């Protein structure tokens, strides 16, 4: 599902080369110690590049986590083991979907922390919310503001669901409520080796329940796939914007020094 949409690969490669060259310069410093952390020897721009690289790693990692939820939900492995431990297919899907909604929200939080760091706003992490960040002129003038706001608009319903799930243990999915009951009944019969009544098998055959679960999984996977794609696009947009502004700032500083 990886997409390079809105990610300037040439700019990314240029940044990596810039960072590597900055690290090589440190090795020529008289105070360089191969066995210690030499971060303090980096130039101010190199230190900023290092922080950018750290945040980029977090963003890419979170996008990868989103993709993993898709991978997990696609298959229900070692079925007998899971069911023996009271984990049926619907519980399995629910667990990984909850991971998905939490990672969607975490992406937003990390992006806000990144803007706070990159624009040197200086807010404490616990105070780094959007209502405060968006009041600063550096952010108001940057396209990054639009990227963050569009991300929130796109995932507002998921983020609100995440808040309810986290703070109220709320989870509601109307698509599976009826299936859940039938799945549970069959699980109980199987667990305690009870013969399933013929009339129940006629009313709600197991193959019908299995088909509905398969259909539900397919729909959930399509939903997550679209969410992953959209999240990646916004992440790539923000990374590209930050890198552009970083190099523009370096160029401006060099021009000012040359005057």
N, C-alpha and C positions, 0 to 999 in steps of 0.2 A: 504493500500500500504506500510505500515511500514515494513522495512526489517532490520534484525540484521546482514546482511552481512558485514564482516570486522569490526564489532563492538565487542570488547572484553568485554563481559558483566561481567565477573569475575573481570577484571581490573576496570571496571566502579564501581562495587559494593565496591571494595576495596578502591577506591578513595572517594566515598561517606562516608564510615565508617571513613576514615582518617580525612576528613573534619569535620565530626560531633564530633569526639574525640578532635580535635583541638579547636572547639568551647566550648566544655565542660571544657577544661583546663582553658579557659579564665574566666569562672565563679568562679574559685578558686583564681583568682588574687585579691590581696588586694584592687586594684583600680577599680575593676569591679562595674559597675553601671547598674542595670537592666533597668533603664529608659532612658539610653543613648546609643549612638553608641560606641561600645567597640572595633572597628576595630584596633585601635592603640595598643591594648593589645595583638593582635595575634602575633605569631612568624613570622619570615620572610617567612618560608615555608608555614605557614597557610595563610598568606596574599596572597602568590602566588596561593595557592589552591583556595582561594576566587575569585581571578581574573579569574582563569581557569573555575571555576563554572559559572561565569558571561558570559564568552564567549561561553561556552557550551550551556547555556540557550538561547543565541542569535541564535546560529546555529540550535538548535532543533526548536526554534520558527519559523525561516525562512523556514525550511523544512516543518513544519506544515502549514505555509502559502501557500507553493507550492501545498500541498495536497488539501487545501481549494479551490484553483482555479479549480481543477478537480471536486470537489463536486458541486461547483456553476454551472459550465458549463453543468453538467449532466442533470439538470432540469431547466425549464423556468417557475418558479412559478408565481402566480397571473398575468397571461398573460394579462388580460383585463386592469389591473392597469398600467402595464408597457407600453403597447401599447397606452393607453390614454395619457401617458407622452412621447410619441415618442421614446420609447425604444423597438425595435423589437428583435427577437431572434438573429439576426446577430450582432446587436449592443451589446447585452448582452454578447455574446461569445467574441467579440472583446475586450470589457472592461476588462473581467477577464483574457483574454490571455495577455493583456498588463501588468496586475499585475504579471502574471507568468514570463514574460521576465525581468521585473524589479527586482523581487525577486531573480532570477537566478544571476543577476549581483550583487545585494546586498550581497548575500552569498559570492561571491568572495572577495568583499571589506572588509567584516567583517573578513574573514580568513586572509587577509593580515594584518589587524590591530592586530589580535591575534598574529601572528608571530612576529610583531614588539614589542608587549608587552612581550611575553614569552621569546624571545631571547634578550630582553633588548637592542634593536637596538637604540631606542631613537629618531626616526623620529617623527616630528609633524604629526598629522593626515592628514593635507592637502598635506604633502610631502610623504605620505606613499604609493608610487606606486611600482609596481613590478620591474621596471628598477633599482630603488635604492636598494630595499630590497635584490634582488638576488645577489648583489655584496658583501654582508657581509658573512664572512667565516662561521659563526654559521649556517646560512641558507643554504649555499652551501653544508655543510657537513650533513645536515639533510634530511631524506626521505620526510619530509614535503614539500621540494622544488619540488620534483617530483609530489607529490599529487596536489599541487597548479597548476603546469604547465599542468598536465593532465586534470584537471578540466577546465582550460581555453581552451585547445584544443577541448575538448568535446563540449563546449558551445560557441565557438568563434562566430559562425554564429548568435546565439541568442543575445550575448552581443553586437555585432556590430549593430544588428537590434534595440536593446534597445537604443543605442547611437543615432541612427537616429530618433527614436521615441521621445526621450527626447529633443533633441536639434533642430530637424527639423520638429517636429510634423508629421513625416513620418509613414505611415502604408499602406503597400501593401500586399494583399493576393489574388493572381490571381485565387485561387480556388473559390472565392465567388463573383467576380466582376459581372458576368452575373446573378447570383442568386440575388445579391443585388438590381439590377435594377428592376427585377420582383417583389421582395419582397416590394420594395418601392411603386411601382405602386399599388399593392393590398392594401397596407397600406393607401394610399391616398384615394382610392375608399371607403375603410371601414370607414375612419375617417370622410369624408364628405358625407357619405351615398349616394354615386353615384352608379348607376347601372353599372355593369361591362359589356362592350360590348361583345356580343356573339362571335364575331370573335377573340377577344383577349383571351377569356376563352378557345377557341378551340386551338389557337396557343400555349398558355402557361397556361394550366389548373392549378388551385391552388394546386391540389394534387401533381402535378409534382414538383412545387416549394417547397412544404412542405417536399416531399421526399428528395429533394436535400439538404435542410437545415439539415434534420435528418442525412443524410449521411455525410455531412460536419462536424456536431457536433461529430459524432462517430469517424471520422478520427482525429479531433483535440484532442479529449479525449485520444485516443491511443498515440498520439504524446506527450501530457503532461504527461501521465502515465509513459512513458519511461523516460522522462526528470526527473520526480520526483524520480524515482528509481535510476537513475545514480547520481543525486545530493546527495541523501542519502548515497550512497556507498562512495563517496568521502568525505562526512562529517564524516562518521563513521571512515574512514581510518585516517583522520586528528586528530580526537579526540583520537583515540587509540594511535597514534604516540606521541601526546603531553603528554598523561598520562604516557606512557612508559618512555619518556625522563625526565619527572618530577620526577618520583620515582627513576630512575637511578641516577639523580643528588643528591637526598636525600641520597641514599646509598653511593655514592662517598664521600659526605661531612662527613657522619658518619665514614667511613673508614679513612678519612684524620684526623679526630679528635682523632681516636683511636690509631694513630701512635705515 
